[in-house]
Amino acid sequence: MKFHIAINLERVDAATDMRAVRDHTLAMVRMADQNGFEIAWAAEHHALEMTIAPNPFQLLTWWGDHTDNIRLGCGVANAAYWHPVNLAGEAAMVDLLSGGRLELGLGSGAYQREFDRMKPGLDQKDSYRYMQEMLPLVQKLWAGDVEHDGTYWQFPRSTSCPKPLQDNVPIWVAARSPITFDYAVENDCNIMSWPLTMPFAEAEKYRDQLDTAIASHGGTWNRTFAMMRHTGVWTTDADRDTTLGALRQTLGRFGNLMMKKGDVVNGFPDLVPLDQLQGNLRVDPVMLEENLVFGTPDTVVEKLKKYQALGVDCFIYYASMGLDMDVQKRSLQLFIDQVMPEFA
């Protein structure tokens, strides 16, 4: 099993120096680069301090300038917010500047609040249709001139400038629903999935959806199945308590966005009372410690072996949860030193 890292620039309050956030994020990516992680993933989000990522391609270009080997993953661009010519060109520029390290992920977005600002009138549950029109179009633009008269975009003959260095840039689709698993398999894409804070049974459900999609498309699929989980490794009770406390607070703000409760002021979501959270936003600390890749190094190794047995090719270490920067670094170092060698 290979390992990736996903990390955001994040602030939970205005007192946190943005320069410290910047420097910490880069330090984490460089740690991953120097210790065998395959891909670093940058997200796309807008007008939210908890996930500061208005353009993932800017972040990837920055990371590429400060790393040597790690590949640079857009995880993921929201297709509905982009014009195809713009997205194809920006993505290809990352590939050019990084020496051919781009991994392009496309998805359907997460928060209706963002759609209300970035694509007014579009319901989040319908945005996958934009992704399905965008994906093959980007690949055609990379190949050369194309004109397009589609449902969501129309333009005369055009192409991507620049072109990617790679002949075949790896394409990823963020999938949680059967329709998206089916689309990814049909179009020979890699898949990234995220069970949020749900139990391991949710990961098993995604594997079943993938297997069903593979069976319905001839029984073969030779791409990569990656799964992301919040990850925290500790050796002290203090770091355990800090990690669980930080994630519970972050989920309270995440619940604001998903449940449309509370306000967002200057980019900071109000904290939804934790007793109002339910479903995949439950915050019981015992449940979180059991469901997520949390624990001592030995515990984390045993949890990861379950994902490996499930057929997860790549585990995405999700580092961002409003956690103290020093605790984040200690966790990642423990993962590097005591967890990854068990999967070498």
VOTORDREN-900286 format. One record per residue (C-alpha): residue in one letter; x, y, z. Coordinates in Angstrom, 3 decimals, always signed. Layout:
BEGIN
(site A (X Y Z))
...
//
This chain:
BEGIN
(site M (+0.000 +0.000 +0.000))
(site K (+1.268 +3.456 -0.936))
(site F (+0.761 +6.636 +1.057))
(site H (-0.436 +10.117 +0.132))
(site I (-0.937 +13.252 +2.215))
(site A (-3.807 +15.748 +2.012))
(site I (-3.393 +19.029 +3.833))
(site N (-5.087 +22.419 +3.812))
(site L (-4.076 +25.878 +4.802))
(site E (-6.473 +26.295 +7.698))
(site R (-7.362 +28.740 +10.448))
(site V (-9.958 +28.309 +13.157))
(site D (-9.688 +31.873 +14.434))
(site A (-8.346 +35.234 +13.322))
(site A (-5.544 +35.166 +15.895))
(site T (-3.616 +32.559 +13.908))
(site D (-0.919 +34.192 +11.767))
(site M (-1.499 +33.327 +8.108))
(site R (+2.259 +33.248 +7.543))
(site A (+2.612 +30.551 +10.195))
(site V (-0.118 +28.544 +8.471))
(site R (+1.681 +28.926 +5.143))
(site D (+5.021 +27.826 +6.535))
(site H (+3.548 +24.896 +8.467))
(site T (+1.701 +23.546 +5.440))
(site L (+4.832 +23.607 +3.305))
(site A (+6.869 +21.980 +6.078))
(site M (+4.378 +19.085 +6.227))
(site V (+4.493 +18.604 +2.448))
(site R (+8.288 +18.639 +2.512))
(site M (+8.311 +16.025 +5.288))
(site A (+6.108 +13.841 +3.105))
(site D (+8.324 +14.426 +0.068))
(site Q (+11.473 +13.451 +1.937))
(site N (+9.972 +10.293 +3.409))
(site G (+8.383 +8.382 +0.580))
(site F (+4.845 +9.712 +0.254))
(site E (+3.693 +9.354 -3.346))
(site I (+1.276 +12.297 -3.773))
(site A (+0.445 +15.535 -1.939))
(site W (-3.169 +16.629 -2.456))
(site A (-4.475 +20.202 -2.499))
(site A (-8.215 +20.918 -2.415))
(site E (-10.364 +23.704 -3.845))
(site H (-12.573 +25.741 -1.511))
(site H (-13.773 +29.326 -1.425))
(site A (-14.389 +31.976 +1.262))
(site L (-13.652 +29.597 +4.158))
(site E (-10.758 +30.006 +6.558))
(site M (-10.923 +26.331 +7.576))
(site T (-9.914 +25.304 +4.042))
(site I (-7.997 +28.111 +2.337))
(site A (-7.610 +26.904 -1.249))
(site P (-9.090 +29.280 -3.839))
(site N (-6.950 +27.723 -6.588))
(site P (-5.389 +24.281 -6.057))
(site F (-3.039 +24.811 -8.999))
(site Q (-1.378 +27.744 -7.221))
(site L (-0.746 +25.543 -4.211))
(site L (+0.632 +22.711 -6.327))
(site T (+2.989 +25.030 -8.204))
(site W (+4.245 +26.356 -4.863))
(site W (+4.730 +22.865 -3.443))
(site G (+6.424 +21.722 -6.624))
(site D (+9.018 +24.475 -6.308))
(site H (+9.983 +23.218 -2.833))
(site T (+9.913 +19.435 -3.349))
(site D (+11.833 +16.927 -5.424))
(site N (+9.896 +13.704 -5.850))
(site I (+6.356 +13.863 -4.517))
(site R (+3.652 +14.070 -7.150))
(site L (+1.202 +16.966 -7.065))
(site G (-2.462 +16.113 -6.793))
(site C (-5.398 +18.415 -7.405))
(site G (-7.816 +16.856 -4.983))
(site V (-10.147 +18.030 -6.346))
(site A (-11.116 +20.871 -8.648))
(site N (-14.849 +21.562 -8.701))
(site A (-15.706 +21.300 -12.391))
(site A (-18.732 +23.596 -12.115))
(site Y (-16.569 +26.552 -11.079))
(site W (-14.219 +26.384 -14.083))
(site H (-14.189 +26.944 -17.818))
(site P (-12.636 +23.921 -19.570))
(site V (-10.002 +25.937 -21.458))
(site N (-8.984 +27.663 -18.224))
(site L (-8.791 +24.449 -16.198))
(site A (-6.891 +22.547 -18.893))
(site G (-4.311 +25.316 -19.217))
(site E (-3.785 +25.849 -15.485))
(site A (-3.430 +22.123 -14.838))
(site A (-1.007 +21.687 -17.732))
(site M (+1.088 +24.586 -16.437))
(site V (+1.544 +22.751 -13.126))
(site D (+2.724 +19.697 -15.034))
(site L (+5.173 +21.774 -17.069))
(site L (+6.626 +23.694 -14.120))
(site S (+6.931 +20.595 -11.924))
(site G (+8.659 +18.429 -14.492))
(site G (+5.648 +16.187 -15.104))
(site R (+4.305 +15.525 -11.598))
(site L (+0.627 +16.484 -11.977))
(site E (-2.251 +14.240 -10.877))
(site L (-5.575 +15.847 -11.860))
(site G (-8.629 +15.209 -9.732))
(site L (-12.120 +16.421 -10.585))
(site G (-15.162 +16.379 -8.368))
(site S (-18.595 +17.731 -7.600))
(site G (-18.000 +19.995 -4.616))
(site A (-19.106 +19.691 -1.029))
(site Y (-20.942 +22.708 +0.378))
(site Q (-24.096 +24.300 -0.967))
(site R (-22.876 +27.549 +0.591))
(site E (-20.000 +27.611 -1.899))
(site F (-22.295 +26.920 -4.844))
(site D (-24.579 +29.761 -3.760))
(site R (-21.610 +32.097 -4.211))
(site M (-19.591 +30.485 -6.992))
(site K (-22.389 +29.020 -9.137))
(site P (-25.702 +30.525 -7.999))
(site G (-28.718 +28.389 -8.828))
(site L (-26.825 +25.094 -9.014))
(site D (-27.801 +22.427 -6.498))
(site Q (-24.755 +20.573 -5.193))
(site K (-26.344 +17.197 -5.876))
(site D (-26.567 +18.044 -9.594))
(site S (-22.989 +19.241 -10.001))
(site Y (-21.620 +15.812 -10.976))
(site R (-23.018 +16.463 -14.452))
(site Y (-20.511 +19.287 -14.915))
(site M (-17.699 +16.933 -13.937))
(site Q (-18.846 +14.353 -16.465))
(site E (-18.811 +16.902 -19.287))
(site M (-15.529 +18.474 -18.153))
(site L (-13.340 +15.391 -17.800))
(site P (-13.166 +14.144 -21.411))
(site L (-13.088 +17.717 -22.675))
(site V (-9.914 +18.568 -20.732))
(site Q (-8.201 +15.531 -22.219))
(site K (-9.240 +16.618 -25.738))
(site L (-7.919 +20.136 -25.116))
(site W (-4.590 +18.659 -24.022))
(site A (-4.434 +16.686 -27.267))
(site G (-5.016 +19.646 -29.595))
(site D (-7.703 +21.842 -31.138))
(site V (-11.311 +21.069 -30.289))
(site E (-14.588 +22.947 -30.558))
(site H (-17.381 +22.216 -28.137))
(site D (-21.132 +22.664 -28.075))
(site G (-22.159 +20.959 -24.873))
(site T (-24.784 +21.327 -22.187))
(site Y (-22.734 +23.558 -19.900))
(site W (-19.975 +24.980 -22.096))
(site Q (-19.763 +26.127 -25.686))
(site F (-16.712 +27.549 -27.396))
(site P (-15.126 +27.693 -30.862))
(site R (-11.991 +25.777 -31.802))
(site S (-9.376 +26.055 -29.066))
(site T (-6.677 +24.107 -27.279))
(site S (-4.773 +24.020 -24.017))
(site C (-1.677 +26.195 -23.814))
(site P (+0.627 +24.870 -22.541))
(site K (+0.290 +21.131 -23.049))
(site P (+1.217 +18.778 -20.193))
(site L (+4.665 +17.216 -20.218))
(site Q (+3.173 +13.822 -19.445))
(site D (+1.631 +11.961 -22.342))
(site N (-1.104 +10.670 -20.053))
(site V (-1.743 +12.774 -16.973))
(site P (-3.320 +10.536 -14.292))
(site I (-6.980 +11.446 -13.850))
(site W (-8.808 +10.996 -10.549))
(site V (-12.492 +11.168 -9.675))
(site A (-13.777 +11.792 -6.151))
(site A (-16.426 +9.117 -5.597))
(site R (-18.915 +8.274 -2.869))
(site S (-22.086 +7.399 -4.792))
(site P (-22.676 +4.436 -7.158))
(site I (-23.153 +6.738 -10.157))
(site T (-19.716 +8.288 -9.670))
(site F (-17.968 +4.946 -9.132))
(site D (-19.623 +3.739 -12.325))
(site Y (-18.519 +6.823 -14.265))
(site A (-14.935 +6.533 -13.017))
(site V (-14.631 +2.882 -14.007))
(site E (-16.307 +3.426 -17.377))
(site N (-13.848 +6.234 -18.150))
(site D (-10.772 +4.427 -16.796))
(site C (-10.106 +6.934 -14.000))
(site N (-8.415 +6.509 -10.652))
(site I (-10.730 +6.844 -7.648))
(site M (-10.343 +8.681 -4.372))
(site S (-12.949 +8.154 -1.665))
(site W (-13.566 +9.578 +1.790))
(site P (-15.843 +7.885 +4.352))
(site L (-15.776 +11.052 +6.483))
(site T (-16.123 +9.928 +10.130))
(site M (-18.270 +6.877 +9.418))
(site P (-17.298 +3.361 +10.597))
(site F (-15.188 +0.956 +8.563))
(site A (-18.429 -0.421 +7.106))
(site E (-18.627 +2.759 +5.018))
(site A (-15.252 +1.901 +3.453))
(site E (-16.552 -1.603 +2.758))
(site K (-19.602 -0.087 +1.072))
(site Y (-17.369 +1.942 -1.250))
(site R (-15.404 -1.188 -2.128))
(site D (-18.676 -2.969 -2.947))
(site Q (-19.747 -0.063 -5.158))
(site L (-16.412 -0.196 -6.949))
(site D (-16.636 -3.962 -7.464))
(site T (-20.178 -3.591 -8.818))
(site A (-19.032 -0.912 -11.257))
(site I (-16.096 -3.056 -12.410))
(site A (-18.364 -6.056 -12.966))
(site S (-20.793 -3.971 -15.018))
(site H (-17.981 -2.798 -17.309))
(site G (-16.382 -6.065 -18.302))
(site G (-14.746 -7.138 -15.056))
(site T (-11.399 -5.369 -15.406))
(site W (-10.172 -2.048 -14.078))
(site N (-6.469 -1.433 -13.694))
(site R (-6.456 +1.945 -11.993))
(site T (-5.883 +3.023 -8.394))
(site F (-8.366 +2.972 -5.517))
(site A (-7.367 +5.472 -2.806))
(site M (-9.108 +6.190 +0.462))
(site M (-8.709 +9.213 +2.716))
(site R (-9.156 +9.286 +6.482))
(site H (-8.380 +11.781 +9.208))
(site T (-5.150 +10.487 +10.698))
(site G (-3.567 +11.087 +14.080))
(site V (-0.738 +9.112 +15.650))
(site W (+0.216 +9.656 +19.263))
(site T (+2.227 +8.220 +22.108))
(site T (+0.896 +10.457 +24.899))
(site D (-2.538 +11.060 +26.391))
(site A (-2.025 +14.792 +25.909))
(site D (-1.643 +14.465 +22.123))
(site R (-4.596 +12.062 +22.014))
(site D (-6.846 +14.515 +23.845))
(site T (-5.648 +17.448 +21.725))
(site T (-6.301 +15.554 +18.490))
(site L (-9.795 +14.399 +19.423))
(site G (-10.722 +17.821 +20.797))
(site A (-9.543 +19.616 +17.670))
(site L (-11.464 +17.323 +15.339))
(site R (-14.657 +17.625 +17.372))
(site Q (-14.480 +21.414 +17.097))
(site T (-13.744 +21.225 +13.368))
(site L (-16.695 +18.896 +12.816))
(site G (-18.903 +21.411 +14.597))
(site R (-17.919 +24.013 +12.014))
(site F (-18.159 +21.491 +9.186))
(site G (-21.689 +20.747 +10.412))
(site N (-22.530 +24.433 +9.998))
(site L (-21.767 +24.105 +6.278))
(site M (-23.357 +20.699 +5.697))
(site M (-26.485 +21.281 +7.793))
(site K (-26.809 +25.008 +6.981))
(site K (-26.927 +25.883 +10.667))
(site G (-25.253 +28.992 +12.028))
(site D (-23.526 +31.824 +10.229))
(site V (-20.130 +32.289 +8.585))
(site V (-18.455 +35.575 +9.543))
(site N (-15.343 +36.736 +7.708))
(site G (-14.775 +33.165 +6.541))
(site F (-15.111 +31.552 +9.988))
(site P (-18.126 +29.210 +10.399))
(site D (-19.963 +29.359 +13.691))
(site L (-19.643 +26.231 +15.793))
(site V (-22.803 +24.140 +15.725))
(site P (-23.532 +22.758 +19.219))
(site L (-21.971 +19.312 +19.224))
(site D (-25.117 +17.643 +20.579))
(site Q (-26.940 +18.681 +17.385))
(site L (-24.562 +16.790 +15.093))
(site Q (-25.587 +13.376 +13.819))
(site G (-25.009 +10.884 +10.993))
(site N (-21.559 +11.286 +9.484))
(site L (-20.995 +14.339 +11.674))
(site R (-21.248 +12.589 +15.033))
(site V (-18.535 +13.709 +17.404))
(site D (-18.511 +11.145 +20.195))
(site P (-14.790 +10.810 +21.001))
(site V (-14.963 +7.021 +21.453))
(site M (-16.584 +6.698 +18.029))
(site L (-14.036 +9.011 +16.413))
(site E (-11.094 +7.150 +17.902))
(site E (-12.527 +3.837 +16.703))
(site N (-13.607 +4.886 +13.189))
(site L (-10.672 +7.055 +12.141))
(site V (-7.022 +6.183 +11.707))
(site F (-6.245 +7.397 +15.194))
(site G (-4.119 +5.791 +17.874))
(site T (-0.680 +4.670 +18.876))
(site P (+1.639 +3.531 +16.061))
(site D (+0.753 -0.130 +16.641))
(site T (-2.972 +0.629 +16.597))
(site V (-2.662 +2.638 +13.393))
(site V (-0.716 -0.186 +11.712))
(site E (-3.473 -2.674 +12.572))
(site K (-6.164 -0.314 +11.263))
(site L (-4.305 +0.246 +8.008))
(site K (-3.943 -3.492 +7.468))
(site K (-7.755 -3.666 +7.309))
(site Y (-7.777 -1.099 +4.500))
(site Q (-5.007 -2.960 +2.729))
(site A (-6.988 -6.216 +2.966))
(site L (-10.031 -4.400 +1.593))
(site G (-8.090 -3.618 -1.572))
(site V (-7.214 +0.015 -0.918))
(site D (-4.144 +0.698 -3.070))
(site C (-3.241 +4.064 -1.536))
(site F (-4.053 +5.506 +1.863))
(site I (-4.452 +9.294 +2.011))
(site Y (-3.267 +10.666 +5.345))
(site Y (-5.625 +13.602 +5.966))
(site A (-3.676 +15.897 +8.250))
(site S (-6.025 +18.894 +8.523))
(site M (-8.485 +19.024 +11.403))
(site G (-7.785 +22.315 +13.154))
(site L (-5.021 +20.575 +15.073))
(site D (-2.125 +22.315 +16.818))
(site M (+0.758 +22.564 +14.349))
(site D (+3.325 +20.925 +16.612))
(site V (+0.983 +18.005 +17.306))
(site Q (+0.401 +17.632 +13.557))
(site K (+4.127 +17.370 +12.958))
(site R (+4.634 +14.882 +15.777))
(site S (+1.855 +12.730 +14.365))
(site L (+3.293 +12.767 +10.854))
(site Q (+6.781 +11.964 +12.135))
(site L (+5.457 +8.987 +14.119))
(site F (+3.614 +7.813 +11.007))
(site I (+6.812 +8.064 +8.972))
(site D (+9.028 +6.411 +11.571))
(site Q (+6.802 +3.703 +13.027))
(site V (+3.892 +3.067 +10.657))
(site M (+5.126 +3.296 +7.065))
(site P (+8.006 +0.806 +7.532))
(site E (+5.409 -1.904 +8.251))
(site F (+4.123 -1.489 +4.672))
(site A (+7.438 -1.127 +2.873))
//
